[in-house]
């Protein structure tokens, strides 16, 4: 009887332990999802600000700002980060620096554009690969189903022939 009582409390205890572990895993996945969303929005904001350029930013207190999400907390908070703007001086060094800054902005815009094109190409190839795998899986399933239905038909035909032969 003591053996039966050991099983009676151990199974619910193990199930409760498993449920607790699943809850912890779900909480961790939820936190990771929130962090990934925050990072994705940061990257999107950065790409948008590079696309817009410095002239179209929202000035606030005389400074240009971008939102920044901090991934160190459970709930990312939105902060404003000041961007340094280059003020042109009449001398040649400042004009050269301004040209370099414009060239770097153009390079960043080009890199973002190329990254988006590559991502869309990868998306198309990935979707094509997934569709091909789905077709192969469907073809294998259909072949298996055809053979099993044919075997079932032969089995039914054999039973009918056997019953007919026994009655004769």
NUTORZA-955751 format. One record per residue (C-alpha): x, y, z. Coordinates in nm, 4 decimals. Layout:
BEGIN
- X; Y; Z
...
This chain:
BEGIN
- 0.0000; 0.0000; 0.0000
- 0.2909; 0.2350; 0.0681
- 0.4151; 0.1781; -0.2848
- 0.0808; 0.2947; -0.4264
- 0.0838; 0.6070; -0.2073
- 0.4334; 0.6979; -0.3340
- 0.3066; 0.6970; -0.6912
- -0.0062; 0.8883; -0.6001
- 0.1836; 1.1973; -0.4820
- 0.4870; 1.1808; -0.7097
- 0.3008; 1.2070; -1.0407
- 0.1114; 1.5284; -0.9492
- 0.4352; 1.6689; -0.8051
- 0.6237; 1.6002; -1.1313
- 0.3408; 1.7456; -1.3391
- 0.3368; 2.0581; -1.1224
- 0.7138; 2.0888; -1.1544
- 0.6881; 2.0550; -1.5322
- 0.4141; 2.3195; -1.5425
- 0.6326; 2.5561; -1.3400
- 0.9272; 2.5033; -1.5738
- 0.7064; 2.5678; -1.8767
- 0.5841; 2.8910; -1.7168
- 0.9442; 3.0061; -1.6587
- 1.0372; 2.9200; -2.0161
- 0.7379; 3.1139; -2.1466
- 0.8368; 3.4175; -1.9397
- 1.1892; 3.4034; -2.0792
- 1.0620; 3.3731; -2.4367
- 0.8293; 3.6682; -2.3808
- 1.1169; 3.8809; -2.2505
- 1.3374; 3.7844; -2.5450
- 1.0547; 3.8707; -2.7838
- 1.0152; 4.2143; -2.6242
- 1.3888; 4.2807; -2.6506
- 1.3959; 4.1744; -3.0148
- 1.1028; 4.4008; -3.0931
- 1.2776; 4.6924; -2.9239
- 1.5978; 4.6263; -3.1172
- 1.4037; 4.5985; -3.4422
- 1.2317; 4.9311; -3.3809
- 1.5691; 5.0912; -3.2969
- 1.7184; 4.9657; -3.6219
- 1.4109; 5.0811; -3.8140
- 1.4296; 5.4271; -3.6519
- 1.7986; 5.4497; -3.7364
- 1.7364; 5.3450; -4.0974
- 1.4521; 5.5975; -4.1260
- 1.6681; 5.8747; -3.9845
- 1.9406; 5.7897; -4.2346
- 1.6844; 5.7955; -4.5139
- 1.5431; 6.1294; -4.4008
- 1.8762; 6.3028; -4.3522
- 1.9640; 6.5704; -4.0960
- 1.7490; 6.8460; -4.2473
- 1.4220; 6.6640; -4.1863
- 1.4768; 6.5685; -3.8200
- 1.2566; 6.7142; -3.5491
- 1.4477; 6.9911; -3.3719
- 1.3875; 6.9987; -2.9981
- 1.5614; 7.2585; -2.7801
- 1.7896; 7.3413; -3.0714
- 1.9207; 6.9822; -3.1008
- 1.8341; 6.6930; -3.3297
- 1.7304; 6.3760; -3.1481
- 1.6626; 6.0104; -3.2165
- 1.4758; 5.7640; -2.9943
- 1.6862; 5.4999; -2.8202
- 1.5578; 5.1843; -2.6521
- 1.7628; 5.0407; -2.3691
- 1.7563; 4.6586; -2.3656
- 1.8832; 4.6322; -2.0058
- 1.5371; 4.6614; -1.8463
- 1.2401; 4.4289; -1.8820
- 1.0301; 4.7058; -2.0354
- 1.2416; 4.9176; -2.2719
- 1.2039; 5.2878; -2.2090
- 1.2213; 5.5466; -2.4843
- 1.4972; 5.8049; -2.4418
- 1.6055; 6.0995; -2.6487
- 1.9662; 6.1062; -2.7590
- 2.1247; 6.4238; -2.8903
- 2.2904; 6.4161; -3.2310
- 2.5832; 6.6376; -3.3035
- 2.5260; 6.8668; -3.5953
- 2.8041; 7.0163; -3.7974
- 2.7933; 7.3921; -3.8317
- 2.9687; 7.5197; -4.1392
- 3.2581; 7.7628; -4.1010
- 3.3741; 7.9661; -4.3971
- 3.7210; 7.8122; -4.4096
- 3.8187; 7.5244; -4.6400
- 3.8691; 7.2668; -4.3633
- 3.5087; 7.2925; -4.2529
- 3.3869; 7.2630; -4.6111
- 3.5991; 6.9504; -4.6575
- 3.4597; 6.8043; -4.3348
- 3.1082; 6.8842; -4.4533
- 3.1746; 6.7030; -4.7810
- 3.3055; 6.4002; -4.5905
- 2.9996; 6.4039; -4.3677
- 2.7694; 6.4159; -4.6701
- 2.9649; 6.1336; -4.8344
- 2.9313; 5.9208; -4.5213
- 2.5560; 5.9897; -4.5108
- 2.5224; 5.8851; -4.8745
- 2.7277; 5.5739; -4.8032
- 2.5032; 5.4884; -4.5070
- 2.1901; 5.5406; -4.7183
- 2.3363; 5.3168; -4.9897
- 2.4242; 5.0482; -4.7328
- 2.0712; 5.0557; -4.5888
- 1.9206; 5.0338; -4.9390
- 2.1460; 4.7405; -5.0312
- 2.0659; 4.5648; -4.7029
- 1.6935; 4.6002; -4.7680
- 1.7343; 4.4657; -5.1227
- 1.9396; 4.1713; -4.9960
- 1.6803; 4.1008; -4.7282
- 1.3998; 4.0984; -4.9852
- 1.6033; 3.8680; -5.2124
- 1.6712; 3.6354; -4.9200
- 1.3037; 3.6444; -4.8343
- 1.2102; 3.5429; -5.1891
- 1.4647; 3.2594; -5.1998
- 1.3651; 3.1442; -4.8520
- 0.9975; 3.1394; -4.9506
- 1.0813; 2.9481; -5.2691
- 1.2826; 2.6942; -5.0682
- 0.9983; 2.6511; -4.8175
- 0.7468; 2.6055; -5.0996
- 0.9702; 2.3411; -5.2622
- 1.0029; 2.1553; -4.9320
- 0.6258; 2.1691; -4.8841
- 0.5729; 2.0280; -5.2351
- 0.8174; 1.7442; -5.1654
- 0.6477; 1.6666; -4.8349
- 0.3041; 1.6754; -4.9990
- 0.4276; 1.4474; -5.2787
- 0.5672; 1.1979; -5.0265
- 0.2430; 1.2085; -4.8296
- 0.0351; 1.1568; -5.1427
- 0.2516; 0.8603; -5.2497
- 0.2175; 0.7014; -4.9059
- -0.1584; 0.7554; -4.9072
- -0.1939; 0.6035; -5.2552
- -0.0046; 0.2902; -5.1548
- -0.1984; 0.2515; -4.8284
- -0.5349; 0.2966; -5.0048
- -0.4334; 0.0461; -5.2738
- -0.3318; -0.2055; -5.0043
- -0.6617; -0.1488; -4.8238
- -0.8505; -0.2034; -5.1504
- -0.6608; -0.5277; -5.2189
- -0.7341; -0.6431; -4.8616
- -1.1064; -0.5727; -4.8999
- -1.1118; -0.7483; -5.2370
- -0.9366; -1.0517; -5.0823
- -1.1978; -1.0680; -4.8033
- -1.4798; -1.0479; -5.0555
- -1.3266; -1.3226; -5.2699
- -1.2669; -1.5368; -4.9585
- -1.6299; -1.4924; -4.8453
- -1.7539; -1.5748; -5.1931
- -1.5384; -1.8899; -5.2084
- -1.6594; -2.0091; -4.8665
- -2.0251; -1.9765; -4.9680
- -1.9749; -2.1851; -5.2765
